[in-house]
Amino acid sequence: MSSRFVTITTIVVAAFAATANAQPPSSAGRPPGQSSGDIQIKQGESCPPGTTEVRPRICRAPQSPAPSILDYRPVSTLVTAEHLVPKAKYPAIDYHGHPNDLITSAEGLNQLGAALDGINVQMMVAADNVSGERLVQSIAAIRASTKMKDRVRVLAGVDFRNVGPGWGDKAVKQLEADLAAGAVGIGEISKSLGLSIRKPDGSRLHIDDPELDPIWDAAARLKIPVFIHTADPEEFFKPVDYTNERWLELSLFPGRRYPQDQYPSFEELMKERDNLFRKHPKTTFVAAHMGWYAADLGKLSKLLDAYPNVYTEMGAVLYDIGRQPRAAHDFFVKYQDRIMFGKDSFQPEEYPYYWRVFETNDEYFDYYRHYHAFWKLYGIGLPDSVLKKVYYMNALRITPALPRSAWSR
Ligand SMILES: [Zn+2]
């Protein structure tokens, strides 16, 4: 060891000892950077709980009690360009709407219209999985609204109870009735298909069960899209330990966990979904939430490349798009004809976060829901031609029954 190295080591150790208010700088024998109370680990080991790595393989506990992840709210010191985008640049279609009761009355529709005007959403596709009388009521209320009659459309739900012989005919008849009443597609097929719905014999109803084929084939024949949500974020299927990116969410909402002794695995559900896409190449499917592959765009690319009948929608996965701005930009440009805007949970004040991610190159800004993502977002700066496709052109193309006058002015 050279004498110069020893001198530097001593200074570093002294500085640390001073800040930590620990031992005097008589640290003979300690590795560089280490002070009393520190824990040395071996290559490849992680620091023990309650400590963090302050120098290579040296772990230290903070001198003050550490805040919980709920209470640690550092304020960013980064000063950089900010471009807030309260309204979408082009009139958007929200393909993943859950307006619920807002579309069953004139008053609710007016309220919805005012909220959509404020964020430049021209049309909402209601994916509330309704059928029969409830669907007829909503469509009547929409048609009676001068302001909203061309701004809301409804997808028809499918009832997966008692799937067995005869189910297909009944389901197709109901679908035809719902379309005659004014529905424009099927959806949202909920995650309960695959996760929890059972057949009369008690077995789990698989997403690719052949008894369901008649409804998917009817969708192809009737030229309507099928909007389908399969599974949930992969972390919901994983052990809820401190390495789980969604620990906070799974602790706030324990019902979102899928313990593997009670539920199928994420991979199993993806396999069943992909079988469905493959078995029905003439049916147009829209995989909600980017198929829960937004954290692995390579996988999503493979899915879209393998099944040209599949489109995708990005509701509730902005946290994954906005944390990989370069890869997401390239992905949106490459698959610009296959991606649609959708928001899911209807909170008007949350839409501008989407516009800002898509339309700007802003850096390191807050997301709206801390428990989804404790990281910051970045803009992906999409060109106008791509924005138009994602905001409305793709939705209009795959959903022939949507009114389009608003975009031809
Ligand atoms: Zn939904």
Residues whose N, C-alpha, C, O or C-beta is under 5 A from the ligand:
A	BS01	ZN	E188 D344
